[in-house]
């Protein structure tokens, strides 16, 4: 497989409303903020010794990055893989989309098919109502799906072999947000239940040098990696 480098310092155009200094409107230009309190160089042990943990996660689809904050202090930044159809909000089971909007981490999974996981409380009441409206319009009963998580890489050797080649450049999940096993280990320790999560939309007509646009262009050339068989069912 070819080796690719994604430029991560991109300008997002996602919309959103998150309490605090950083939100979907400015998250992709965070590196330009001279007042940023950047604790990403602090070890996990150092943060824990100071009783610092995350209380806000922002995921930029446009930038393909996850940002973990304590207040306005940046604790961690990770490159992520998204659902195989990354543009647009998730509306039904099997659409391979990652939800957009404000959610919470409602529980943790120590034993997951993907190393460890933080479960997201999708679907919300609004998500359920949206899917009902789509069902009525189409004349078929649809499910909004669920079981969306922030997780690591597959445990089974066959899937892991291919995912190792794809991650994080290619969006290979069914709608979840994937990081490496080392990164989910840190998140598992730093993120308590009820931590807020905002997932920022991406502009399908966004800048051609955005991380997501580059990733999708690569995915068109690497279809075997875009459609990896992975554990679990449709989400």
N, CA, C and O of each residue as an XYZ file, in Angstrom:
940
protein
N       0.849     -1.205      0.000
C       0.000      0.000      0.000
C       0.876      1.244      0.000
O       1.969      1.260      0.567
N       0.378      2.262     -0.638
C       1.108      3.521     -0.681
C       1.148      4.155      0.698
O       0.317      3.856      1.555
N       2.115      5.030      0.904
C       2.192      5.764      2.172
C       1.723      7.189      1.922
O       2.135      7.839      0.962
N       0.867      7.651      2.794
C       0.285      8.975      2.612
C       0.474      9.810      3.867
O       0.517      9.288      4.981
N       0.583     11.106      3.665
C       0.652     12.045      4.784
C      -0.502     13.018      4.646
O      -0.685     13.628      3.593
N      -1.266     13.162      5.691
C      -2.386     14.114      5.675
C      -1.978     15.375      6.413
O      -1.475     15.308      7.534
N      -2.189     16.502      5.800
C      -1.941     17.771      6.486
C      -3.049     17.975      7.500
O      -4.225     18.041      7.145
N      -2.667     18.075      8.765
C      -3.667     18.134      9.824
C      -4.070     19.547     10.202
O      -5.149     19.750     10.760
N      -3.226     20.525      9.911
C      -3.576     21.896     10.290
C      -4.429     22.522      9.198
O      -3.942     23.307      8.383
N      -5.711     22.164      9.194
C      -6.617     22.647      8.163
C      -7.702     23.484      8.796
O      -7.916     23.427     10.007
N      -8.382     24.256      7.983
C      -9.439     25.119      8.485
C     -10.778     24.458      8.250
O     -11.152     24.187      7.109
N     -11.516     24.192      9.344
C     -12.821     23.544      9.218
C     -13.907     24.568      8.970
O     -13.759     25.754      9.264
N     -15.008     24.070      8.416
C     -16.168     24.927      8.191
C     -17.389     24.338      8.876
O     -18.524     24.703      8.571
N     -17.142     23.420      9.808
C     -18.261     22.769     10.501
C     -18.962     23.755     11.417
O     -18.371     24.719     11.903
N     -20.228     23.484     11.634
C     -21.032     24.327     12.504
C     -21.365     23.577     13.780
O     -21.412     22.347     13.780
N     -21.596     24.296     14.865
C     -21.971     23.639     16.108
C     -22.037     24.639     17.234
O     -21.652     25.796     17.067
N     -22.522     24.205     18.378
C     -22.613     25.087     19.536
C     -22.194     24.319     20.765
O     -22.933     23.463     21.251
N     -21.011     24.618     21.272
C     -20.481     23.908     22.424
C     -20.031     24.945     23.439
O     -19.311     25.881     23.090
N     -20.442     24.792     24.681
C     -20.024     25.722     25.726
C     -18.513     25.682     25.856
O     -17.912     24.610     25.784
N     -17.899     26.824     26.043
C     -16.456     26.892     26.184
C     -15.851     27.675     25.032
O     -16.533     28.069     24.086
N     -14.566     27.882     25.143
C     -13.867     28.697     24.158
C     -13.803     28.027     22.791
O     -13.886     28.694     21.759
N     -13.654     26.703     22.791
C     -13.472     25.977     21.532
C     -14.741     25.221     21.155
O     -15.408     24.628     22.003
N     -15.054     25.256     19.876
C     -16.267     24.621     19.376
C     -16.074     24.284     17.907
O     -14.976     24.407     17.364
N     -17.161     23.855     17.273
C     -17.066     23.429     15.878
C     -16.672     24.558     14.927
O     -16.174     24.297     13.831
N     -16.889     25.795     15.331
C     -16.566     26.913     14.448
C     -15.073     27.204     14.387
O     -14.581     27.736     13.392
N     -14.349     26.857     15.452
C     -12.932     27.240     15.473
C     -11.973     26.091     15.756
O     -10.763     26.306     15.826
N     -12.489     24.875     15.921
C     -11.635     23.793     16.395
C     -10.499     23.459     15.427
O      -9.405     23.101     15.864
N     -10.744     23.571     14.121
C      -9.696     23.203     13.172
C      -8.620     24.266     13.019
O      -7.599     24.023     12.377
N      -8.834     25.438     13.599
C      -7.798     26.474     13.577
C      -7.213     26.691     14.968
O      -6.629     27.738     15.245
N      -7.371     25.707     15.834
C      -6.932     25.839     17.223
C      -5.429     26.070     17.335
O      -4.969     26.722     18.272
N      -4.658     25.535     16.381
C      -3.200     25.690     16.446
C      -2.779     27.144     16.309
O      -1.654     27.501     16.660
N      -3.675     27.989     15.800
C      -3.340     29.401     15.633
C      -3.614     30.231     16.879
O      -3.298     31.420     16.919
N      -4.197     29.611     17.888
C      -4.560     30.338     19.105
C      -3.352     30.426     20.035
O      -2.963     29.436     20.654
N      -2.771     31.604     20.127
C      -1.573     31.790     20.951
C      -1.863     31.657     22.441
O      -0.945     31.466     23.239
N      -3.139     31.756     22.819
C      -3.493     31.649     24.239
C      -3.846     30.216     24.649
O      -4.209     29.968     25.799
N      -3.739     29.281     23.711
C      -4.087     27.890     23.998
C      -3.213     27.322     25.112
O      -1.988     27.433     25.064
N      -3.841     26.717     26.109
C      -3.110     25.987     27.151
C      -2.988     24.549     26.670
O      -3.946     23.778     26.726
N      -1.800     24.202     26.197
C      -1.559     22.912     25.548
C      -0.866     21.957     26.516
O       0.307     22.129     26.847
N      -1.616     20.948     26.964
C      -1.068     19.952     27.887
C      -0.854     18.607     27.205
O      -0.725     17.582     27.874
N      -0.816     18.610     25.866
C      -0.679     17.347     25.145
C       0.670     16.678     25.384
O       0.812     15.472     25.182
N       1.658     17.458     25.813
C       2.968     16.881     26.102
C       3.068     16.246     27.478
O       4.056     15.580     27.787
N       2.047     16.449     28.308
C       2.035     15.866     29.652
C       1.719     14.374     29.565
O       0.832     13.968     28.814
N       2.433     13.571     30.321
C       2.167     12.135     30.329
C       0.838     11.843     31.015
O       0.320     12.668     31.768
N       0.300     10.671     30.750
C      -0.936     10.246     31.407
C      -0.759     10.260     32.917
O      -1.641     10.707     33.651
N       0.382      9.768     33.375
C       0.654      9.707     34.815
C       0.699     11.104     35.429
O       0.198     11.317     36.533
N       1.302     12.058     34.708
C       1.392     13.429     35.220
C       0.004     14.053     35.343
O      -0.296     14.725     36.330
N      -0.835     13.828     34.339
C      -2.201     14.364     34.401
C      -2.984     13.734     35.543
O      -3.702     14.426     36.266
N      -2.847     12.429     35.705
C      -3.578     11.741     36.768
C      -3.100     12.167     38.148
O      -3.896     12.273     39.080
N      -1.793     12.415     38.280
C      -1.264     12.836     39.579
C      -1.800     14.209     39.982
O      -1.885     14.531     41.166
N      -2.157     15.007     38.983
C      -2.731     16.335     39.233
C      -4.262     16.309     39.187
O      -4.925     17.345     39.229
N      -4.798     15.084     39.098
C      -6.259     14.878     39.065
C      -6.920     15.650     37.921
O      -8.003     16.215     38.071
N      -6.237     15.656     36.780
C      -6.778     16.300     35.582
C      -7.372     15.230     34.673
O      -6.697     14.264     34.319
N      -8.626     15.405     34.300
C      -9.255     14.473     33.370
C     -10.053     15.265     32.340
O     -10.267     16.467     32.496
N     -10.481     14.593     31.309
C     -11.251     15.262     30.272
C     -12.681     15.520     30.700
O     -13.260     14.733     31.450
N     -13.257     16.621     30.226
C     -14.689     16.857     30.445
C     -15.386     17.333     29.177
O     -16.553     17.723     29.204
N     -14.655     17.296     28.069
C     -15.235     17.698     26.788
C     -14.422     17.076     25.655
O     -13.193     17.159     25.643
N     -15.108     16.462     24.716
C     -14.471     15.919     23.516
C     -15.093     16.610     22.311
O     -16.314     16.728     22.212
N     -14.255     17.059     21.408
C     -14.735     17.578     20.128
C     -14.097     16.742     19.023
O     -12.879     16.566     18.993
N     -14.915     16.233     18.126
C     -14.416     15.480     16.974
C     -14.687     16.295     15.719
O     -15.831     16.649     15.433
N     -13.642     16.588     14.979
C     -13.769     17.302     13.711
C     -13.771     16.290     12.575
O     -12.768     15.621     12.328
N     -14.894     16.181     11.888
C     -14.918     15.321     10.699
C     -14.017     15.896      9.612
O     -13.272     15.165      8.960
N     -14.091     17.204      9.423
C     -13.305     17.862      8.378
C     -11.810     17.632      8.588
O     -11.073     17.372      7.636
N     -11.374     17.730      9.831
C      -9.961     17.560     10.134
C      -9.568     16.145     10.505
O      -8.382     15.852     10.655
N     -10.566     15.242     10.661
C     -10.313     13.852     11.058
C      -9.481     13.793     12.343
O      -8.501     13.055     12.445
N      -9.911     14.599     13.316
C      -9.188     14.637     14.588
C     -10.146     14.650     15.769
O     -11.264     15.156     15.679
N      -9.688     14.089     16.863
C     -10.397     14.121     18.146
C      -9.599     14.979     19.104
O      -8.393     14.788     19.259
N     -10.271     15.931     19.751
C      -9.651     16.830     20.723
C     -10.266     16.554     22.093
O     -11.487     16.558     22.244
N      -9.424     16.319     23.074
C      -9.889     16.119     24.447
C      -9.493     17.328     25.282
O      -8.325     17.714     25.319
N     -10.477     17.921     25.953
C     -10.250     19.114     26.763
C     -10.596     18.875     28.221
O     -11.429     18.032     28.554
N      -9.932     19.641     29.084
C     -10.384     19.878     30.446
C     -10.658     21.376     30.502
O      -9.731     22.183     30.568
N     -11.938     21.742     30.477
C     -12.262     23.158     30.305
C     -11.758     23.606     28.950
O     -12.121     23.026     27.926
N     -10.917     24.642     28.932
C     -10.311     25.098     27.686
C      -8.862     24.647     27.560
O      -8.143     25.112     26.675
N      -8.430     23.749     28.432
C      -7.075     23.211     28.375
C      -7.062     21.966     27.492
O      -7.819     21.024     27.728
N      -6.209     21.964     26.488
C      -6.141     20.849     25.548
C      -5.273     19.729     26.123
O      -4.090     19.925     26.400
N      -5.880     18.552     26.298
C      -5.159     17.418     26.880
C      -4.578     16.479     25.830
O      -3.445     16.018     25.965
N      -5.344     16.198     24.794
C      -4.913     15.238     23.782
C      -5.523     15.596     22.422
O      -6.616     16.156     22.338
N      -4.778     15.251     21.356
C      -5.281     15.338     19.983
C      -4.907     14.039     19.281
O      -3.742     13.644     19.278
N      -5.896     13.376     18.686
C      -5.649     12.115     17.986
C      -6.236     12.179     16.576
O      -7.306     12.748     16.363
N      -5.523     11.588     15.624
C      -6.086     11.378     14.295
C      -7.107     10.248     14.383
O      -6.895      9.283     15.118
N      -8.199     10.353     13.653
C      -9.257      9.344     13.756
C      -9.682      8.843     12.382
O      -9.486      9.508     11.364
N     -10.270      7.645     12.385
C     -11.004      7.137     11.226
C     -12.489      7.225     11.557
O     -12.895      6.995     12.696
N     -13.286      7.555     10.562
C     -14.729      7.745     10.735
C     -15.499      6.644     10.009
O     -14.913      5.683      9.510
N     -16.821      6.800      9.959
C     -17.644      5.892      9.177
C     -17.284      5.968      7.702
O     -16.754      6.976      7.234
N     -17.572      4.910      6.983
C     -17.172      4.820      5.575
C     -17.884      5.832      4.682
O     -17.431      6.110      3.572
N     -18.985      6.378      5.160
C     -19.676      7.475      4.459
C     -19.646      8.684      5.393
O     -20.632      8.954      6.079
N     -18.534      9.411      5.428
C     -18.308     10.397      6.493
C     -19.100     11.693      6.381
O     -19.236     12.412      7.370
N     -19.624     12.007      5.199
C     -20.358     13.265      5.051
C     -21.815     13.090      5.465
O     -22.465     12.112      5.096
N     -22.311     14.041      6.228
C     -23.713     14.027      6.619
C     -23.968     13.302      7.926
O     -23.159     12.494      8.382
N     -25.118     13.612      8.521
C     -25.507     13.051      9.814
C     -26.073     11.645      9.653
O     -26.730     11.344      8.656
N     -25.819     10.802     10.619
C     -26.376      9.452     10.608
C     -27.890      9.527     10.774
O     -28.385     10.211     11.670
N     -28.626      8.828      9.915
C     -30.086      8.856      9.997
C     -30.709      7.471     10.077
O     -31.874      7.343     10.455
N     -29.951      6.422      9.726
C     -30.537      5.088      9.776
C     -29.467      4.014      9.914
O     -28.305      4.217      9.561
N     -29.885      2.878     10.431
C     -28.986      1.742     10.592
C     -28.425      1.326      9.233
O     -29.154      1.228      8.246
N     -27.119      1.085      9.207
C     -26.486      0.599      7.993
C     -26.038      1.658      7.017
O     -25.545      1.323      5.939
N     -26.195      2.954      7.361
C     -25.783      3.993      6.410
C     -24.294      4.313      6.493
O     -23.793      5.132      5.723
N     -23.579      3.670      7.427
C     -22.123      3.836      7.573
C     -21.707      5.277      7.858
O     -20.586      5.680      7.552
N     -22.617      6.044      8.445
C     -22.307      7.435      8.774
C     -22.019      7.600     10.265
O     -22.578      6.890     11.102
N     -21.152      8.532     10.577
C     -20.876      8.912     11.958
C     -21.838     10.035     12.345
O     -21.957     11.011     11.605
N     -22.527      9.925     13.486
C     -23.483     10.973     13.883
C     -22.814     12.338     14.000
O     -21.593     12.441     14.113
N     -23.630     13.372     13.971
C     -23.170     14.746     14.169
C     -24.030     15.405     15.233
O     -25.230     15.149     15.321
N     -23.413     16.250     16.036
C     -24.159     16.935     17.082
C     -23.572     16.686     18.453
O     -22.446     16.206     18.583
N     -24.351     17.020     19.485
C     -23.886     16.925     20.872
C     -24.432     15.663     21.525
O     -25.635     15.404     21.493
N     -23.538     14.884     22.114
C     -23.888     13.628     22.783
C     -23.124     13.535     24.093
O     -22.497     14.501     24.528
N     -23.183     12.364     24.720
C     -22.414     12.082     25.928
C     -21.807     10.693     25.833
O     -22.301      9.829     25.108
N     -20.727     10.495     26.577
C     -20.210      9.148     26.801
C     -21.065      8.564     27.919
O     -21.005      9.033     29.055
N     -21.865      7.537     27.602
C     -22.792      7.026     28.625
C     -22.279      5.793     29.356
O     -22.752      5.495     30.453
N     -21.324      5.067     28.777
C     -20.650      4.005     29.524
C     -19.373      3.600     28.796
O     -19.150      3.979     27.646
N     -18.547      2.829     29.483
C     -17.282      2.361     28.921
C     -17.320      0.846     28.754
O     -17.986      0.139     29.511
N     -16.593      0.363     27.750
C     -16.490     -1.076     27.527
C     -15.029     -1.493     27.649
O     -14.209     -1.175     26.788
N     -14.716     -2.198     28.714
C     -13.343     -2.658     28.911
C     -13.006     -3.795     27.970
O     -11.884     -3.893     27.474
N     -13.997     -4.665     27.725
C     -13.811     -5.800     26.819
C     -14.645     -5.553     25.570
O     -15.845     -5.829     25.546
N     -14.004     -5.035     24.543
C     -14.676     -4.694     23.299
C     -14.057     -5.493     22.163
O     -12.927     -5.969     22.278
N     -14.790     -5.640     21.067
C     -14.218     -6.264     19.869
C     -13.134     -5.378     19.269
O     -12.389     -5.794     18.382
N     -13.063     -4.148     19.771
C     -12.082     -3.177     19.299
C     -11.247     -2.674     20.472
O     -11.180     -1.473     20.733
N     -10.620     -3.601     21.168
C      -9.745     -3.347     22.314
C     -10.553     -2.792     23.494
O     -11.014     -3.560     24.338
N     -10.726     -1.488     23.559
C     -11.583     -0.855     24.565
C     -12.440      0.192     23.859
O     -12.154      0.580     22.726
N     -13.496      0.645     24.539
C     -14.403      1.575     23.862
C     -15.110      2.491     24.842
O     -15.327      2.146     26.003
N     -15.464      3.672     24.342
C     -16.317      4.630     25.041
C     -17.620      4.698     24.258
O     -17.621      5.089     23.091
N     -18.718      4.326     24.881
C     -20.002      4.256     24.182
C     -20.667      5.628     24.138
O     -20.663      6.363     25.125
N     -21.233      5.962     22.989
C     -21.890      7.255     22.760
C     -23.407      7.071     22.847
O     -23.945      6.084     22.345
N     -24.094      8.023     23.483
C     -25.539      7.865     23.690
C     -26.366      8.260     22.460
O     -27.373      8.957     22.580
N     -25.938      7.816     21.300
C     -26.728      7.904     20.071
C     -27.613      6.670     19.993
O     -27.129      5.583     20.310
N     -28.884      6.764     19.592
C     -29.569      7.947     19.077
C     -30.212      8.776     20.182
O     -30.662      8.244     21.197
N     -30.247     10.069     19.968
C     -30.975     10.965     20.864
C     -32.456     10.952     20.478
O     -32.834     10.340     19.479
N     -33.292     11.627     21.270
C     -34.716     11.735     20.928
C     -34.890     12.405     19.567
O     -35.751     12.022     18.775
N     -34.051     13.417     19.312
C     -34.135     14.116     18.025
C     -33.755     13.189     16.876
O     -34.352     13.247     15.801
N     -32.754     12.330     17.107
C     -32.346     11.370     16.074
C     -33.476     10.394     15.764
O     -33.745     10.089     14.602
N     -34.134      9.910     16.814
C     -35.240      8.958     16.640
C     -36.382      9.601     15.858
O     -36.955      8.984     14.960
N     -36.706     10.845     16.206
C     -37.781     11.555     15.506
C     -37.415     11.801     14.045
O     -38.267     11.706     13.162
N     -36.159     12.115     13.797
C     -35.712     12.359     12.424
C     -35.883     11.101     11.570
O     -36.354     11.163     10.435
N     -35.493      9.964     12.139
C     -35.620      8.705     11.400
C     -37.083      8.343     11.169
O     -37.429      7.803     10.118
N     -37.945      8.636     12.144
C     -39.384      8.377     11.975
C     -39.937      9.172     10.794
O     -40.722      8.653     10.000
N     -39.525     10.426     10.687
C     -39.993     11.269      9.586
C     -39.517     10.721      8.238
O     -40.257     10.722      7.254
N     -38.270     10.255      8.217
C     -37.740      9.664      6.978
C     -38.510      8.392      6.635
O     -38.811      8.132      5.470
N     -38.825      7.603      7.663
C     -39.592      6.368      7.459
C     -40.956      6.660      6.843
O     -41.382      5.986      5.905
N     -41.635      7.668      7.379
C     -42.952      8.038      6.856
C     -42.860      8.517      5.410
O     -43.710      8.197      4.578
N     -41.830      9.279      5.133
C     -41.649      9.816      3.782
C     -41.370      8.704      2.778
O     -41.863      8.735      1.651
N     -40.566      7.712      3.201
C     -40.191      6.622      2.291
C     -41.201      5.477      2.293
O     -41.200      4.633      1.397
N     -42.063      5.460      3.311
C     -43.045      4.396      3.392
C     -42.480      3.073      3.853
O     -43.066      2.021      3.599
N     -41.348      3.115      4.529
C     -40.729      1.905      5.087
C     -40.292      2.204      6.513
O     -39.945      3.338      6.843
N     -40.311      1.173      7.356
C     -39.899      1.367      8.746
C     -38.383      1.263      8.850
O     -37.799      0.236      8.504
N     -37.758      2.318      9.322
C     -36.304      2.372      9.451
C     -35.907      2.487     10.912
O     -36.666      2.995     11.737
N     -34.717      2.012     11.221
C     -34.137      2.170     12.553
C     -33.041      3.220     12.481
O     -32.315      3.279     11.489
N     -32.902      4.058     13.516
C     -31.817      5.042     13.505
C     -30.441      4.418     13.699
O     -29.421      5.084     13.521
N     -30.414      3.124     14.068
C     -29.139      2.480     14.351
C     -28.669      2.796     15.759
O     -29.408      3.383     16.550
N     -27.462      2.412     16.066
C     -26.926      2.648     17.403
C     -25.602      1.949     17.603
O     -24.930      1.569     16.644
N     -25.231      1.783     18.875
C     -23.965      1.146     19.243
C     -22.770      1.910     18.675
O     -21.781      1.308     18.256
N     -22.869      3.230     18.664
C     -21.777      4.086     18.197
C     -20.793      4.284     19.345
O     -21.186      4.557     20.479
N     -19.518      4.144     19.034
C     -18.483      4.245     20.064
C     -17.239      4.959     19.548
O     -17.026      5.105     18.345
N     -16.438      5.391     20.495
C     -15.043      5.746     20.229
C     -14.255      4.517     20.645
O     -14.283      4.140     21.816
N     -13.558      3.891     19.722
C     -12.906      2.620     20.054
C     -11.529      2.489     19.419
O     -11.095      3.335     18.637
N     -10.849      1.388     19.786
C      -9.544      1.092     19.231
C      -9.647      0.264     17.963
O     -10.622      0.370     17.219
N      -8.633     -0.563     17.722
C      -8.556     -1.364     16.507
C      -9.075     -2.777     16.765
O      -9.112     -3.213     17.915
N      -9.477     -3.504     15.711
C     -10.082     -4.830     15.901
C      -9.149     -5.802     16.618
O      -7.930     -5.763     16.452
N      -9.757     -6.672     17.416
C      -8.973     -7.692     18.119
C      -8.591     -8.851     17.214
O      -7.508     -9.418     17.359
N      -9.481     -9.216     16.267
C      -9.197    -10.399     15.452
C      -8.093    -10.105     14.440
O      -8.043     -9.022     13.857
N      -7.219    -11.071     14.241
C      -5.997    -10.872     13.455
C      -6.273    -10.515     11.998
O      -5.564     -9.690     11.422
N      -7.295    -11.127     11.395
C      -7.564    -10.883      9.975
C      -7.966     -9.432      9.731
O      -7.400     -8.760      8.868
N      -8.940     -8.956     10.493
C      -9.367     -7.557     10.343
C      -8.233     -6.609     10.690
O      -8.023     -5.603     10.012
N      -7.510     -6.931     11.739
C      -6.436     -6.053     12.212
C      -5.350     -5.889     11.150
O      -4.773     -4.810     11.011
N      -5.074     -6.956     10.404
C      -4.048     -6.904      9.360
C      -4.368     -5.803      8.351
O      -3.490     -5.028      7.971
N      -5.633     -5.738      7.921
C      -6.030     -4.745      6.925
C      -6.241     -3.367      7.544
O      -5.895     -2.352      6.940
N      -6.808     -3.330      8.746
C      -7.044     -2.044      9.401
C      -5.730     -1.334      9.700
O      -5.651     -0.109      9.610
N      -4.705     -2.093     10.053
C      -3.397     -1.490     10.307
C      -2.894     -0.731      9.081
O      -2.191      0.272      9.213
N      -3.253     -1.207      7.893
C      -2.835     -0.537      6.661
C      -3.695      0.697      6.375
O      -3.230      1.669      5.780
N      -4.940      0.640      6.805
C      -5.885      1.714      6.481
C      -5.859      2.863      7.477
O      -5.973      4.025      7.088
N      -5.711      2.550      8.744
C      -5.875      3.533      9.814
C      -4.674      4.460      9.929
O      -3.537      4.007      9.795
N      -4.902      5.768     10.179
C      -6.187      6.468     10.295
C      -6.619      7.162      9.006
O      -7.635      7.857      8.975
N      -5.829      6.963      7.929
C      -6.090      7.734      6.713
C      -7.452      7.406      6.117
O      -8.238      8.304      5.815
N      -7.728      6.113      5.948
C      -8.977      5.696      5.320
C     -10.070      5.528      6.373
O      -9.823      4.976      7.445
N     -11.257      5.997      6.072
C     -12.400      5.882      6.982
C     -13.016      4.491      6.835
O     -13.729      4.221      5.869
N     -12.735      3.612      7.799
C     -13.049      2.191      7.639
C     -14.153      1.683      8.567
O     -14.537      0.519      8.452
N     -14.684      2.507      9.484
C     -15.673      2.011     10.452
C     -17.088      2.034      9.863
O     -17.312      2.539      8.763
N     -18.039      1.473     10.627
C     -19.443      1.493     10.204
C     -20.176      2.731     10.741
O     -21.390      2.857     10.577
N     -19.452      3.620     11.367
C     -20.057      4.824     11.935
C     -19.392      5.270     13.221
O     -19.640      6.369     13.717
N     -18.547      4.408     13.752
C     -17.828      4.744     14.987
C     -16.653      5.671     14.702
O     -16.348      5.978     13.549
N     -16.003      6.109     15.772
C     -14.806      6.940     15.703
C     -13.658      6.086     16.223
O     -13.659      5.691     17.389
N     -12.685      5.798     15.374
C     -11.611      4.872     15.737
C     -10.290      5.592     15.959
O      -9.922      6.505     15.220
N      -9.587      5.155     17.000
C      -8.231      5.608     17.305
C      -7.369      4.356     17.454
O      -7.877      3.244     17.307
N      -6.084      4.512     17.740
C      -5.235      3.346     17.960
C      -5.502      2.762     19.346
O      -6.143      3.398     20.183
N      -5.011      1.558     19.578
C      -5.194      0.936     20.892
C      -4.501      1.731     21.989
O      -5.028      1.859     23.094
N      -3.325      2.265     21.687
C      -2.611      3.070     22.678
C      -3.420      4.320     23.030
O      -3.462      4.737     24.188
N      -4.053      4.905     22.031
C      -4.840      6.120     22.260
C      -6.127      5.832     23.030
O      -6.509      6.612     23.903
N      -6.799      4.722     22.718
C      -8.024      4.408     23.469
C      -7.690      4.051     24.909
O      -8.508      4.264     25.805
N      -6.499      3.510     25.144
C      -6.073      3.247     26.526
C      -6.013      4.560     27.305
O      -6.474      4.635     28.444
N      -5.442      5.590     26.685
C      -5.372      6.900     27.350
C      -6.763      7.489     27.549
O      -7.091      7.980     28.629
N      -7.574      7.436     26.499
C      -8.928      7.984     26.606
C      -9.738      7.259     27.670
O     -10.512      7.881     28.398
N      -9.562      5.958     27.760
C     -10.296      5.166     28.752
C      -9.984      5.656     30.164
O     -10.855      5.667     31.033
N      -8.728      6.063     30.384
C      -8.305      6.547     31.698
C      -8.714      8.000     31.936
O      -9.034      8.382     33.062
N      -8.701      8.803     30.879
C      -8.895     10.247     31.038
C     -10.345     10.713     30.898
O     -10.681     11.825     31.305
N     -11.197      9.872     30.327
C     -12.570     10.297     30.028
C     -13.566      9.612     30.954
O     -13.775      8.405     30.838
N     -14.182     10.348     31.866
C     -15.214      9.758     32.724
C     -16.555      9.649     31.996
O     -16.794     10.329     30.999
N     -17.412      8.789     32.512
C     -18.780      8.692     32.010
C     -19.468     10.051     32.182
O     -19.213     10.762     33.153
N     -20.323     10.398     31.253
C     -21.061     11.666     31.177
C     -20.236     12.806     30.582
O     -20.681     13.953     30.566
N     -19.030     12.489     30.091
C     -18.258     13.503     29.378
C     -19.007     13.909     28.113
O     -19.526     13.059     27.390
N     -19.059     15.206     27.852
C     -19.753     15.695     26.660
C     -18.918     15.463     25.408
O     -17.691     15.564     25.420
N     -19.620     15.151     24.341
C     -18.989     14.896     23.047
C     -19.723     15.698     21.986
O     -20.946     15.616     21.875
N     -18.983     16.469     21.211
C     -19.597     17.116     20.049
C     -18.872     16.662     18.795
O     -17.647     16.735     18.701
N     -19.651     16.194     17.841
C     -19.110     15.738     16.560
C     -19.488     16.768     15.508
O     -20.667     17.010     15.254
N     -18.471     17.373     14.899
C     -18.667     18.502     13.994
C     -18.823     18.040     12.551
O     -18.033     17.225     12.076
N     -19.828     18.550     11.850
C     -20.047     18.174     10.449
C     -18.894     18.605      9.554
O     -18.112     19.493      9.896
N     -18.811     17.957      8.407
C     -17.843     18.348      7.381
C     -18.602     18.891      6.180
O     -19.713     18.453      5.879
N     -17.996     19.837      5.510
C     -18.594     20.428      4.319
C     -18.186     19.611      3.103
O     -17.008     19.551      2.751
N     -19.169     18.984      2.464
C     -18.852     18.113      1.324
C     -18.219     18.887      0.178
O     -17.547     18.309     -0.677
N     -18.436     20.186      0.166
C     -17.809     21.028     -0.853
C     -16.660     21.824     -0.242
O     -16.332     22.916     -0.705
N     -16.059     21.268      0.792
C     -14.982     21.953      1.498
C     -13.706     22.061      0.685
O     -13.631     21.611     -0.458
N     -12.714     22.664      1.301
C     -11.433     22.878      0.637
C     -10.819     21.551      0.209
O     -10.880     20.578      0.960
N     -10.227     21.490     -0.987
C      -9.656     20.235     -1.481
C      -8.488     19.727     -0.647
O      -8.130     18.553     -0.739
N      -7.884     20.602      0.175
C      -6.758     20.163      1.003
C      -7.177     19.811      2.421
O      -6.322     19.643      3.290
N      -8.490     19.695      2.672
C      -8.919     19.285      4.010
C      -8.544     17.829      4.221
O      -8.472     17.052      3.269
N      -8.304     17.461      5.481
C      -7.896     16.092      5.788
C      -8.932     15.080      5.312
O      -8.577     14.024      4.790
N     -10.216     15.402      5.492
C     -11.264     14.469      5.086
C     -11.324     14.320      3.575
O     -11.443     13.205      3.067
N     -11.244     15.422      2.855
C     -11.290     15.350      1.390
C     -10.111     14.524      0.860
O     -10.283     13.706     -0.043
N      -8.927     14.739      1.417
C      -7.760     13.960      1.001
C      -7.976     12.483      1.294
O      -7.676     11.626      0.463
N      -8.504     12.187      2.494
C      -8.749     10.797      2.882
C      -9.742     10.125      1.945
O      -9.551      8.970      1.564
N     -10.801     10.838      1.569
C     -11.805     10.258      0.678
C     -11.241     10.034     -0.721
O     -11.591      9.051     -1.374
N     -10.386     10.917     -1.183
C      -9.734     10.717     -2.482
C      -8.845      9.476     -2.447
O      -8.800      8.705     -3.405
N      -8.142      9.294     -1.336
C      -7.302      8.108     -1.180
C      -8.169      6.854     -1.134
O      -7.821      5.829     -1.719
N      -9.302      6.944     -0.433
C     -10.205      5.806     -0.324
C     -10.710      5.324     -1.674
O     -10.939      4.129     -1.859
N     -10.887      6.241     -2.617
C     -11.333      5.853     -3.960
C     -10.279      5.007     -4.665
O     -10.608      4.158     -5.494
N      -9.014      5.240     -4.334
C      -7.923      4.480     -4.940
C      -7.646      3.178     -4.197
O      -7.016      2.268     -4.736
N      -8.117      3.096     -2.962
C      -7.836      1.933     -2.108
C      -9.151      1.284     -1.679
O      -9.420      1.159     -0.484
N      -9.966      0.873     -2.643
C     -11.297      0.347     -2.341
C     -11.251     -0.905     -1.471
O     -12.168     -1.147     -0.687
N     -10.190     -1.704     -1.601
C     -10.098     -2.922     -0.785
C      -9.964     -2.580      0.691
O     -10.423     -3.337      1.547
N      -9.339     -1.448      0.999
C      -9.193     -1.029      2.391
C     -10.414     -0.249      2.866
O     -10.714     -0.232      4.060
N     -11.115      0.390      1.946
C     -12.322      1.146      2.300
C     -13.448      0.200      2.728
O     -14.330      0.581      3.497
N     -13.408     -1.031      2.223
C     -14.496     -1.986      2.490
C     -14.010     -3.201      3.274
O     -14.442     -4.324      3.012
N     -13.121     -2.982      4.224
C     -12.597     -4.067      5.058
C     -13.732     -4.752      5.816
O     -14.629     -4.091      6.338
N     -13.684     -6.081      5.871
C     -14.634     -6.827      6.706
C     -14.195     -6.688      8.160
O     -13.093     -7.103      8.520
N     -15.053     -6.107      8.992
C     -14.711     -5.872     10.397
C     -15.755     -6.518     11.298
O     -16.876     -6.774     10.858
N     -15.401     -6.786     12.562
C     -16.341     -7.442     13.483
C     -17.585     -6.597     13.744
O     -17.575     -5.379     13.566
N     -18.655     -7.266     14.168
C     -19.865     -6.565     14.560
C     -20.915     -6.532     13.467
O     -20.728     -7.068     12.375
N     -22.030     -5.884     13.795
C     -23.165     -5.798     12.877
C     -23.357     -4.367     12.399
O     -22.652     -3.453     12.829
N     -24.322     -4.187     11.502
C     -24.637     -2.843     11.007
C     -25.037     -1.943     12.167
O     -25.705     -2.381     13.104
N     -24.622     -0.674     12.097
C     -24.871      0.261     13.196
C     -25.825      1.361     12.770
O     -26.150      2.240     13.568
